[in-house]
Amino acid sequence: MSEDILIRVTGGVGRITLNRPRAINALSDDMLREMGKALTSWATDAAVHAVLLDGAGERGLCAGGDIRSIYRAIQDGTDGPIGFWREEYQVNALIANYPKPYAVFMDGLVMGGGVGVSAHGSVRVVTERTAIGMPEVSIGFIPDVGGTFLLSRAPGELGTHLALTGGRIGAADAILCGLADQYLPSAVLPELAELPAEQLLVEIAARAETPPAGQLAEDREWIDSCYAADTVEQILANLHGSGHPGAEAAAKEIQAKAPTAVKVALRALRTARGLSTVEECLNLEHRLVSRFLTAPDLAEGIRAAVIDKDRNPTWHPATLAEVADAAVEEYFTPKPGQQPVFGGSA
């Protein structure tokens, strides 16, 4: 077993601890593989009554996938990330359909792939330190790991707002958006983690508190109105014209993201609304991310964010107006020979 993930059973609880605290527990191939094996085994193990996922260190549950490795693969011209995403999406679907309680402590930073291993669970705990986000459009990518499923089902247009701005939310907003269930102070989590299965679930419910107020409930009116459009250009026009400072700030955020990624993300969310299962959404995402892997913006976005850290990406195309409808359509067309992650068409 990799030292980057700790897996054990105690008191009827299958415990999984992501153990890369220096990298905010970013997910590697090996970690996902071990996690999938454990969850598959525990699903039919009579000695395991519940699962608990948490992260080592004080900074967060999981900062997402290891995007440095994706960058290296792009530079080397390999398609390794396709296999990584396939395994990751299988774990996401396993969690979403898990036959036993799947509890997760979403303490601290929970980003991208971290959302995929947590927000599909059935007992999702957030704290005063929680900061959840799917900022993929900031690196020329889209919300994946079932993010299209989760965000397209958030109330009103809250999910669209989060997907296109890449913004982070705290505990109350996470619960409002359907990404979490219970709020507890972070100080009680170590004690709860040592409880046997039945007591763990009872205590989580018994100790749940009302979180401090978030922002999205207050902003819901302008968010729902501005993001109701089905083109990014119209959404931006609505935001600029709303007269609300928050809407103007959101427009500024969207305009800083990769134009192609923003347009593909919007269409992906609208498409996901019409899909019935998380597996269908994951198949859609797999089709899309395979296209992003060979497009210029993903490597450039990672370079600017985590390699050179200059925060000054050069997008291609550089503007929304230059992103043709046909170019967006191409992302939704399966590559020749591409196989879906789950049965059916790609």
NUBA-81857 format. One record per atom (N, C-alpha, C): residue in three letters; x, y, z. Coordinates in steps of 0.05 Angstrom, whole numbers, plus 5000, padded with zeros to 4 digits. Example, Ala and Ser with C-alpha at 12.3 -4.5 7.8 and 13.67 -1.06 7.14 Angstrom:
% NUBA-81857
Ala526448865156/Ala524649105156/Ala526449345156/Ser525749555142/Ser527349795143/Ser525850015157/
***
This chain:
% NUBA-81857
Met501749765000/Met500050005000/Met501850255000/Ser501050454985/Ser502450704984/Ser502350845011/Glu504550975019/Glu504551125044/Glu502851385041/Asp502151445016/Asp500551685012/Asp497551655018/Ile496751405025/Ile494051355033/Ile494051145054/Leu492651195076/Leu492451015099/Leu489750875099/Ile489750615098/Ile487250465097/Ile487150255119/Arg485050255135/Arg484850055156/Arg481850035164/Val481249835180/Val478549795191/Val478649795221/Thr477049955233/Thr476949965263/Thr474150025272/Gly473049865290/Gly470349905301/Gly468249895280/Gly468649735260/Gly466649705238/Gly466749935218/Val468750105221/Val469050335202/Val471450285184/Gly470950295158/Gly473150285139/Gly474250565137/Arg476750605148/Arg477950865149/Arg479850905125/Ile479551135112/Ile481351215091/Ile482351495097/Thr484951525100/Thr486151785105/Thr488051855082/Leu487452065068/Leu489352165047/Leu491752285062/Asn494152195054/Asn496452245071/Asn498752375056/Arg498152595042/Arg500152755029/Arg499853045039/Pro500153095065/Pro499553365076/Pro501053585063/Arg503553535054/Arg505153755042/Arg503953835016/Ala502553655002/Ala501253714977/Ala498253754980/Ile497353815005/Ile494553825012/Ile493053585002/Asn494453355005/Asn493253084999/Asn492253054970/Ala493753184951/Ala493053154923/Ala493052864915/Leu491252784898/Leu490852504891/Leu492752414869/Ser493952184873/Ser495652064853/Ser494251814842/Asp495351694821/Asp494251454810/Asp494151234831/Asp496351204846/Asp496450984866/Asp494351024888/Met494051274896/Met492051324917/Met489251254909/Leu488551334884/Leu485851264874/Leu485550964871/Arg487650834861/Arg487450544857/Arg487050404884/Glu488550484904/Glu488250354931/Glu485550414943/Met484650654939/Met482050734949/Met479850574936/Gly479950544910/Gly477950384896/Gly477950094904/Lys480249974909/Lys480449694918/Lys479149664945/Ala479749854963/Ala478649834990/Ala475649864990/Leu474650064976/Leu471750104975/Leu470249864963/Thr471449754942/Thr470149524929/Thr470049284948/Ser472249244963/Ser472349024982/Ser470349065005/Trp470349315016/Trp468649365039/Trp465649365032/Ala464949405007/Ala462149415000/Ala460649155006/Thr462148935006/Thr460948675012/Thr462048545037/Asp463548695053/Asp464848585077/Asp462948635101/Ala461948425112/Ala460048445135/Ala461248585159/Ala463948585161/Ala465248715184/Ala465449015181/Val464849115158/Val465049405153/Val462249515150/His461449695168/His458749805169/His458550095158/Ala460850225156/Ala460850495146/Ala463750565137/Val464050765121/Val466650865112/Val467051145122/Leu469551215129/Leu470151485136/Leu472651575121/Leu472451795106/Leu474651915092/Leu475452175105/Asp478052205110/Asp479052465119/Asp481852515107/Gly483052745114/Gly485652815103/Gly487652875125/Ala490152805120/Ala492252865140/Ala492953165139/Gly493853265162/Gly494753535163/Gly492553735169/Glu493253985171/Glu491354195178/Glu490254355155/Arg491354305131/Arg490654485109/Arg488154415093/Gly487554155092/Gly485154085077/Gly484853795072/Leu482453715063/Leu481953435056/Leu483553365031/Cys483353525010/Cys484553454985/Cys484553694966/Ala486853764956/Ala487053984937/Ala486453914909/Gly485753654904/Gly485053574877/Gly486953364866/Gly486853324840/Gly488653144827/Gly491453264824/Asp493353094819/Asp496153194816/Asp496553314788/Ile496053574786/Ile496153694759/Ile498953734749/Arg500953714766/Arg503653724756/Arg504253474739/Ser503153254747/Ser503653004731/Ser502153024705/Ile499853154704/Ile498453204679/Ile500153374661/Tyr501253584672/Tyr502953764656/Tyr505353614644/Arg506653444661/Arg508953294650/Arg508053104628/Ala505652984631/Ala504752804610/Ala504252954584/Ile503053194586/Ile502553354562/Ile505253434549/Gln507253504565/Gln509853584554/Gln511153344541/Asp510753104552/Asp511952864540/Asp510352744518/Gly507952854513/Gly506252754491/Gly504952484497/Thr504552424522/Thr503352164529/Thr500352214537/Asp498851994537/Asp495952024544/Asp495451894571/Gly497451884589/Gly497151764615/Gly494751874631/Pro494252144630/Pro492052254645/Pro489352124638/Ile489052024613/Ile486451904606/Ile485951664624/Gly488051504629/Gly487751274647/Gly487251364675/Phe488551574684/Phe488151684710/Phe485251774714/Trp484251924694/Trp481452014697/Trp479551784697/Arg480051574681/Arg478251344680/Arg478051214708/Glu480351174720/Glu480351054747/Glu479051234767/Glu479651494765/Glu478451694783/Glu475451694781/Tyr474351694757/Tyr471551704752/Tyr470151454762/Gln471451224760/Gln470350974771/Gln470150994801/Val472051114814/Val471851154843/Val469651344850/Asn469351564835/Asn467251754839/Asn464551624838/Ala464051454818/Ala461551324815/Ala461051114837/Leu463250984845/Leu463050784867/Leu462050924892/Ile463151164898/Ile462351314921/Ile459451404919/Ala458651504896/Ala455951604892/Ala453851384896/Asn454551134890/Asn452650914892/Asn453350724915/Tyr454950824935/Tyr455950634955/Tyr453650524972/Pro453650254977/Pro451450134991/Pro451450175022/Lys453550295032/Lys453750335061/Lys454250635066/Pro453750735090/Pro454251015095/Pro457251085089/Tyr457551305074/Tyr460151395066/Tyr460451675078/Ala461851695101/Ala462151955114/Ala464852075106/Val464852335105/Val467352475097/Val467552735113/Phe469952785123/Phe470553035137/Phe471753235116/Met470053415106/Met470953615086/Met472053855100/Asp474153815115/Asp475354015132/Asp477654155116/Gly477754415117/Gly479854565102/Gly479254575072/Leu481354565056/Leu481054595027/Leu480054335015/Val478054364998/Val476954144983/Val476554244954/Met478354164936/Met478354274909/Met478254054888/Gly476954104866/Gly477053934843/Gly476653634849/Gly478753474845/Gly478553194851/Gly477853134880/Gly478453314898/Gly477653274926/Gly474553284929/Val473253444912/Val470353444911/Val469353174902/Gly470753064882/Gly469852804871/Gly469852574891/Val471752574910/Val471852364930/Val470252424955/Ser468952654956/Ser467552734980/Ser464652804975/Ala464052984956/Ala461353084953/Ala459352884942/His460352654932/His458552434923/His457752254947/Gly458952304970/Gly458352144993/Gly455652185005/Ser454952035026/Ser452252055038/Ser452252195065/Val454552235078/Val454652375103/Val457052565101/Arg456452815091/Arg458652995084/Arg458753225105/Val460953225120/Val461253415142/Val463153645134/Val462253885138/Val463854125134/Val464354275160/Thr466354435161/Thr467154575185/Thr467554875180/Glu468455015201/Glu468955305198/Glu471355355180/Arg472955145175/Arg475355175158/Arg474855095129/Thr472554995123/Thr471954885096/Thr472055095075/Ala473455035053/Ala473455205029/Ala473255015005/Ile470955004992/Ile470454824970/Ile470454974944/Gly471654864924/Gly471654994898/Gly472254804875/Met471254864852/Met471954724827/Met472954934808/Pro475555004810/Pro476655234795/Pro477855164768/Glu476954944756/Glu478254834733/Glu478355034709/Val476355204706/Val476455394683/Val478855584686/Ser479955604710/Ser482355774714/Ser484855664701/Ile484855394696/Ile487155274684/Ile486455154656/Gly484355254643/Gly483655164617/Gly482454894616/Phe480754834636/Phe479554564639/Phe476654604647/Ile475254394654/Ile472454414663/Ile472054254689/Pro469954324704/Pro469354164728/Pro468753874719/Asp470253684730/Asp469753404723/Asp469253244749/Val470253004751/Val469752824774/Val466852824783/Gly465052834763/Gly462152854769/Gly461353134776/Gly463053334773/Gly462353604779/Gly460053714762/Thr459853614737/Thr457553704721/Thr454953604733/Phe454953364744/Phe452653244757/Phe451953404782/Leu453853464799/Leu453353604824/Leu452553894819/Leu453954034803/Leu453454324799/Leu450954374783/Ser450254194764/Ser447854234749/Ser445354184766/Arg445654054789/Arg443454004806/Arg443354184831/Ala445154374833/Ala444954574854/Ala442554744849/Pro441454864870/Pro438955034867/Pro439455254847/Gly437355304830/Gly437555524811/Gly439955514794/Glu441355744793/Glu443855764776/Glu446355784793/Leu446155694818/Leu448455714836/Leu450855544825/Gly450255304814/Gly452355144803/Gly453655264779/Thr452055394762/Thr453155534739/Thr455055754748/His454255904768/His455956114779/His458556004789/Leu458455794804/Leu460955674815/Leu462755564793/Ala461555434773/Ala463155314752/Ala464555524735/Leu463155744728/Leu464355944710/Leu466256134724/Thr465856184749/Thr467656364764/Thr469956204777/Gly469555944783/Gly471555794797/Gly471755864826/Gly469756004837/Gly469856104864/Gly469755894886/Arg470755964909/Arg470655784933/Arg468255864950/Ile467255664964/Ile465055704982/Ile465555575009/Gly464355675030/Gly464655565057/Gly462355375063/Ala462155315089/Ala460355105098/Ala457455155091/Ala456355385098/Ala453555435094/Ala452855425064/Asp454555545048/Asp453955545019/Asp454255265007/Ala456155105018/Ala456454825009/Ala453854665015/Ile452754705038/Ile450254565045/Ile447954665027/Leu447854925023/Leu445755035005/Leu445954914977/Cys448354874967/Cys448754774940/Cys448454474938/Gly448054334960/Gly447754054959/Gly450453904958/Leu452554034965/Leu455253904965/Leu456053804993/Ala454453865013/Ala455053775041/Ala452453745056/Asp452553625080/Asp450153565095/Asp450153685123/Gln452453665137/Gln452553735166/Gln454853925171/Tyr454454105190/Tyr456554285198/Tyr457454215227/Leu460054165231/Leu461054115258/Leu463654275261/Pro464354365286/Pro466854495290/Pro469154295285/Ser471254395273/Ser473554215266/Ser474754085290/Ala474554215313/Ala475854115337/Ala474753845346/Val472253775338/Val471053525347/Val471653295328/Leu472753345305/Leu473153135285/Leu475052915294/Pro477352975307/Pro479152755315/Pro477752565334/Glu476152665352/Glu474652485371/Glu472652315356/Leu471152435338/Leu469152285323/Leu470452065306/Ala472752125295/Ala474051935277/Ala474751665291/Glu474951675317/Glu475651425332/Glu473251265341/Leu470851365335/Leu468451225345/Leu467750985327/Pro466450785338/Pro465450555322/Pro463250655303/Ala462550495283/Ala460850585261/Ala458250705270/Glu456650555285/Glu453950645293/Glu454150905309/Gln456050915327/Gln456351155344/Gln457251385328/Leu459051335309/Leu460051555292/Leu457751695278/Leu456051545265/Leu453851665250/Leu451851805268/Val451351685292/Val449551815311/Val450652075321/Glu453252075327/Glu454552315339/Glu454752545318/Ile455252465293/Ile455352675272/Ile452752825271/Ala450552675271/Ala447852795270/Ala447252945295/Ala448052835318/Ala447352965344/Ala448853225349/Arg451353225339/Arg453053465345/Arg452953675323/Ala451453625302/Ala451253815280/Ala450154085290/Glu451354305280/Glu450654575287/Glu449754725262/Thr448654955267/Thr447955145245/Thr450455295237/Pro451355285212/Pro453755425205/Pro453355725203/Pro455555875206/Pro455356165201/Pro454256215173/Ala452756435170/Ala451456495145/Ala453456515122/Gly452656415099/Gly454256435075/Gly453456685059/Gln454256685033/Gln453756915016/Gln451756844994/Leu451656594986/Leu450056534962/Leu447056564966/Ala446056514990/Ala443156554994/Ala442356844990/Glu444057024999/Glu443557304995/Glu443757384966/Asp445557254951/Asp446057334923/Asp444357174904/Arg442657004914/Arg441156814897/Arg439556954875/Glu438357184882/Glu436557314862/Glu438057394837/Trp440357534841/Trp441757624817/Trp443157394803/Ile444057204818/Ile445356964806/Ile443356814788/Asp441056764798/Asp439056614782/Asp438256764758/Ser437957024760/Ser437157194738/Ser439357214716/Cys441757274725/Cys443957324706/Cys444857074692/Tyr444956844706/Tyr446056604694/Tyr443956434680/Ala441456534677/Ala439356374664/Ala439856344634/Ala441556514623/Ala442156504594/Ala443756264587/Asp443656184561/Asp445155944552/Asp447556014536/Thr448456264536/Thr451056334524/Thr452656494544/Val455256454544/Val456956604562/Val456756904557/Glu456656974532/Glu456457264525/Glu454057394537/Gln451757254536/Gln449257374548/Gln449457374578/Ile450657164590/Ile450957164619/Ile452657404627/Leu454857464613/Leu456557694620/Leu455057954616/Ala453457974595/Ala451858214591/Ala449858254615/Asn448658034623/Asn446858044646/Asn448258134671/Leu450658024676/Leu452158084700/Leu452958384700/His453958474677/His454758754675/His452458944679/Gly450058854670/Gly447759034671/Gly446159014696/Ser446858834714/Ser445158794738/Ser445359024758/Gly447659154758/Gly447959374778/Gly448859274805/His449259014808/His450058914834/His453058874835/Pro454458974856/Pro457358954857/Pro458358664855/Gly456858474867/Gly457658194865/Gly457558094837/Ala455558184822/Ala455258094794/Ala457558204777/Glu458258444782/Glu460558564767/Glu463158424773/Ala463458344798/Ala465858194806/Ala465857924793/Ala463557794791/Ala463357534779/Ala464057554749/Ala463157764736/Ala463757804707/Ala466757824703/Lys468057974721/Lys470958004719/Lys472357744722/Glu471457574741/Glu472657304744/Glu472357134719/Ile469957134708/Ile469456964684/Ile471157054661/Gln471457314658/Gln472957424635/Gln475957364638/Ala476857294662/Ala479657224666/Ala480256924660/Lys478156764657/Lys478556474653/Lys479056414624/Ala479756164619/Ala480256074592/Ala477656084576/Pro477456244554/Pro474956274540/Pro473756014530/Thr475355834519/Thr474355584509/Thr473255414532/Ala474755404554/Ala473855244577/Ala471255344588/Val470855614589/Val468455724600/Val466055644583/Lys466355664556/Lys464155594538/Lys463555294539/Val465555134540/Val465054844542/Val463854774569/Ala464754904590/Ala463654844617/Ala460654914618/Leu459855144607/Leu457055214607/Leu455355014592/Arg456254944568/Arg454754744553/Arg454654474567/Ala456854394580/Ala456954144595/Ala454954144618/Leu454654364632/Leu452754374654/Leu449854364643/Arg449354494621/Arg446654484610/Arg446054204600/Thr448054074588/Thr447653794579/Thr447153614603/Ala448753644624/Ala448553474648/Ala445753494661/Arg444453714659/Arg441753744670/Arg439853544658/Gly440353464633/Gly438553284619/Gly439352994622/Leu441552934636/Leu442552664641/Leu441452564667/Ser441052304669/Ser439752194693/Ser441552104715/Thr443952014708/Thr445751894728/Thr448452024729/Val449851974750/Val452552074752/Val454351934732/Glu453851684726/Glu455451544706/Glu455251674678/Glu452851764671/Glu452451894645/Glu454052154645/Cys454052304667/Cys455552554668/Cys458552504667/Leu459452294681/Leu462252224680/Leu463152134652/Asn461451994638/Asn462151924610/Asn462352174593/Leu460552364597/Leu460752624583/Leu463352764589/Glu463952774615/Glu466452904623/Glu468952774611/His468952504611/His471252364600/His471652434570/Arg469452454556/Arg469552534528/Arg470752814525/Leu469952994543/Leu470953274542/Leu473853294550/Val474653164572/Val477353204582/Val479453084563/Ser478652874548/Ser480452764528/Ser481152964507/Arg479253144501/Arg479753364482/Arg481453574494/Phe480953644519/Phe482653844532/Phe485553764534/Leu485953504536/Leu488753404540/Leu490453484516/Thr489353514492/Thr490953574469/Thr490553864459/Ala489054014475/Ala488654304468/Ala490754464483/Pro491354704473/Pro493654854485/Pro493054974513/Asp490555024519/Asp490055184544/Asp490655034570/Leu490254774570/Leu490654624595/Leu493554644604/Ala495354584587/Ala498254604594/Ala498954884602/Glu497955084587/Glu498555364593/Glu497355444620/Gly494955354626/Gly493755424651/Gly495255304675/Ile496155054672/Ile497654924693/Ile500355064696/Arg501555134674/Arg504155274675/Arg503955534691/Ala501855684684/Ala501555944697/Ala500855924726/Ala499355714734/Ala498355684761/Ala500355544780/Val501755334770/Val503355174789/Val506155124780/Ile506855164755/Ile509555114746/Ile511255374749/Asp510655574733/Asp511955824735/Asp510756014755/Lys508155964761/Lys506656124781/Lys506656414775/Asp506556484749/Asp506456774742/Asp503556874741/Arg501656694742/Arg498756764742/Arg498056934718/Asn499456884696/Asn498957044672/Asn498756864647/Pro496756704646/Pro496556514623/Pro495856664597/Thr496756554575/Thr496056644548/Thr494156444536/Trp491656514534/Trp489656314524/Trp489456324493/His488856094482/His488556064453/His485855914448/Pro483856044436/Pro483756324430/Pro483656504455/Ala484256754450/Ala484556944473/Ala481957064483/Thr479857064466/Thr477357194473/Thr475057004468/Leu472857064481/Leu470456904477/Leu469456924449/Ala469657164437/Ala468657204410/Ala470157024389/Glu472656954396/Glu474156784378/Glu473556484380/Val472156414401/Val471456124405/Val468956064389/Ala469355934366/Ala467055874348/Ala465355654360/Asp462755664352/Asp460955454361/Asp461855184352/Ala462955174328/Ala463954914317/Ala466254804334/Ala467854984345/Ala470154894362/Ala469054774388/Val466954894399/Val465754784423/Val464454514417/Glu463054504395/Glu461754254387/Glu463754024385/Glu466154084375/Glu468153874372/Glu468853734398/Tyr468753884420/Tyr469353764446/Tyr467353544454/Phe464853574444/Phe462753394452/Phe462553154433/Thr464353144413/Thr464352924394/Thr466452724403/Pro465652474408/Pro467652274417/Pro469952244397/Lys472352204407/Lys474552144389/Lys474251874377/Pro475251824353/Pro475051564341/Pro476151344360/Gly474551144364/Gly475450914381/Gly475350964411/Gln474451204419/Gln474351264448/Gln472151094461/Gln472850964483/Gln470950804498/Gln469950954523/Pro467450924529/Pro466351054553/Pro467450924578/Val467451074600/Val468250954625/Val466250754635/Phe463750804630/Phe461550634638/Phe460050544613/Gly458650324614/Gly457450194591/Gly455650394575/Gly455550344549/Gly453950514532/Gly455750654512/Ser454750864500/Ser456251014480/Ser458051214494/Ala460251284481/Ala462051484492/Ala460951764493/
***
